[in-house]
Amino acid sequence: MRTRYTLINMAVNIGGQLFNQVLLFISRMVFIHYLSAAYLGVNGLFTDVLGILNLAELGIGTAMIYSLYEPAAKDDEHKLAQLMNLYKILYRVVAVIVLLVGLALMPFLGFFIKDSGGIENLKLIYLMYVANSVCSYLLSYKNSIFLAYQKAYVKNLWAVLCDAIKTILQIVIIVLTRNFILYLLVQFVLQFIPNIIVSCKADKEYPYLKECKELPEREEFFGILRNIGAMSFHKLGTVIVRNTDSLLMSSFVGLLSVGIYSNYKLVLSGINNLMDKFSNAFTGSLGNLGAIEDETRVYGIYQELDLLFFVIYAYWTAGLFALFNSFITICFGPDYCFSVATVAVLVMEFYISGQRKVNLMFREAKGLFWYDRYKPLFESVINLTTSLLLVQKFGVAGILSGTVISSVCTCVWVEPYILMRYGIRDEWQKKLRDYFVRYAQRAAMVTAMAAVSYGWVKFCPAKNILWFLLDGILYTLLFAVVMVLFCRKTPAFAQLKGRALAILKRGGK
């Protein structure tokens, strides 16, 4: 059953994300053609400001969803209803806090913008972003009940449809009116619809959610608060590391750099969103796995997913380094390109972040939030310090280097240590050593692939879409050959191959 739900979730998640990503690129190209680059900067800046305000969420969602896995696996409806009632109260408190802090920050907007680029109604635009963020907390908690039952596809189907409608309407509005405020208004309205639909479906499919008005018992309540307390540190680290780059660029380099960065971020976010949809397909099943299976079984699945995510992120990383600027030039023009050094830092951070995903997935499935609660604090301090030091000399590349340095100094070794030590436990020292050996070998392989691919593209540049596709095909063939040679003797490769053949055989019947 876990495999079936995983495949359904994966098909819906990936298919929907690919479709919407194509629409997003069309929307961005239209956006750049009809509006100035400064609007891209404002969009990126305010999105990151709201990301910082969302620190008020404190990781409540992750902690609550983990708490739902066990009662969902045991069909304990009364306990599920109690937890969902608590979830609702906590998210409403978060909405109020985000609103109040967002309004309090409004007088200081000028401090974050070095050059506004002549954009009018900045305060109104900012208020619309705040309202959009606040309202996202009002009904979204109902999505978690489907995730706990491994049915995330229910929510994702409606989200994909509404995202597609939203993007198409935004394209039409930009072409016809060139009005950024109307563009944001569509986004504000369309975000409610999937949450309303999923909320109604949850009430209908799980009527006990409305019938029970109780909260969890005292002991369980404090256990959840403990996890939320631990997750608040993780949330703080994520917000500072992921949502301060645009602020620093706007303050020290200029709003135009934020606009250029936003195009690269659109591509990387698209890939990351696609991978999040892919990984989210496993989330409910991993939660169920962690709740009822032993650690030997958990570690076997971990090895398979670790290899799978490495292959996927290695492919994207080496390919992006070789072809990123070619893609940006074809889509948006050469004026929107960063230097090769800046692109190298961008894809390095992308690879490191991607290699963390499986460890984080299993940490959440096993509920190991408490053990590395202080790690994000060190990560945040290192990130901000190095970014502020390096921006003076290296500009955008210096800011992005802060993220890479902070991740290497903390996340790269702390997260696997916590998982092996407290999640896997059996022979954890040996498994941790094996992990780091694999990590070093894989990093060396990806670096070599990126260098060879970049050399080929430099020799035969992708000047148009046909050359770009040809370079992409040749790179894919080379990568496939190298990866099979590199991984074919590992036990995880054999397990993945056997699992894939079994699924294909089952699907053919």
Secondary structure, 3 states (H helix, E strand, C coil): CHHHHHHHHHHHHHHHHHHHHHHHHHHHHHHHHHCCHHHHHHHHHHHHHHHHHHHHHCCHHHHHHHHHHHHHHCCCHHHHHHHHHHHHHHHHHHHHHHHHHHHHHHHHHHHHCCCCCCCCCHHHHHHHHHHHHHHCCCCHHHHHHHHHCCCHHHHHHHHHHHHHHHHHHHHHHHHHHCCHHHHHHHHHHHCHHHHHHHHHHHHHHCCHHHHCCCCCCHHHHHHHHHHHHHHHHHHHHHHHHHHCHHHHHHHHHCHHHHHHHHHHHHHHHHHHHHHHHHHHHHHHHHHHHHHHCCHHHHHHHHHHHHHHHHHHHHHHHHHHHHHHHHHHHHHHCHHHCCCHHHHHHHHHHHHHHHHHHHHHHHHHHHCCCCCCCCHHHHHHHHHHHHHHHHHHHHCHHHHHHHHHHHHHHCHHHHHHHHHHHHHHCCCHHHHHHHHHHHHHHHHHHHHHHHHHHHHHHHHCCCCCHHHHHHHHHHHHHHHHHHHHHHHCCCHHHHHHHHHHHHHHHHHCC
